[in-house]
């Protein structure tokens, strides 16, 4: 049976009405919530930002979803989030994110608790048939919830092409686990997490979406929509299609579908409400914006090029630039995927299993995908610069981002 996903339009700035209609069209919550249910509403508030910016979930959407849940008479309702790595210290914490976004005020109006999942009691859990994470720590509140409702904002993403319901689940892991998922392989880690923490509903804030590199306001996309459904994977497929992003390129959706024994296919979804084609836009992906930022580098991509290689490449290029090697990248050609033909002279780097046949053109980064460290060393070799300096710059950037909370709390 096809999964149902609803798209509704926000009329006259009435966000709550659009949320209610989307939830009902997608099947409603009544069958999912009993008087004994403990419900977790999980927005995406990964950093302090204002509602309506497109960077985080609009508090009006979170409030509307929570209000509908409360009307079902559950045992308890919690709005929970754990801000991203680097946003877990005083002045830029989860609590600051709740406050600046307006989520804290919304929770107070409704009489529900907001909970920092980064500081919640973590429980280590085994992942069945793991792709890359055999064990992972999850906030106790999440594991003890009878129903999780993912309430993300619709955005493209520089490493995973999109971030919607499934990637929103990263907030249920404490900071160190978030970092581990990046080191191991982000797309596969998201799929493993989704197989362990399965929301029973997803309601996407597509009022103001975000593309490119999330620069406000130039990267905002005003859609004025709400997307909802009982199957978060199907909801993300619809959200990806709304952004005009090729589903084949979104690896965490492909991996999650494989683990479920299904396919990430829009044709397997029953769409209700607003027609998708009427609202589909062609978002600028993070990688496209990245290419525009590095015009001195030519990236040749075949059809098989995916977010695995491109995501790792993004980090490697940023770290090389931070190390002062931006000018050394001038004239570099990078081959990714399986292009039919490559005309490359001068310095060339070849990335990933799909491009193996072109390995003779220059330094080759093996793997599927090759890790950021491997790519950095290959780029350094191609550009004849010191890889250890690039690694040191990378480590310093990570220290600033990931260790700022510990440094400040020790003072």
Beta strands, then each sheet from edge to edge (+ up, - down):
strand 1: 3-9
strand 2: 38-43
strand 3: 76-81
strand 4: 113-116
strand 5: 122-126
strand 6: 135-139
strand 7: 147-151
strand 8: 153-157
strand 9: 161-163
strand 10: 201-210
strand 11: 220-229
strand 12: 269-273
strand 13: 298-301
strand 14: 333-336
strand 15: 348-351
strand 16: 363-365
sheet 1: 4+ 3+ 2+ 7+ 10+ 11- 1+ 12+
sheet 2: 4+ 3+ 2+ 7+ 10+ 8+ 9-
sheet 3: 5+ 6-
sheet 4: 13+ 14+ 15+ 16+
end
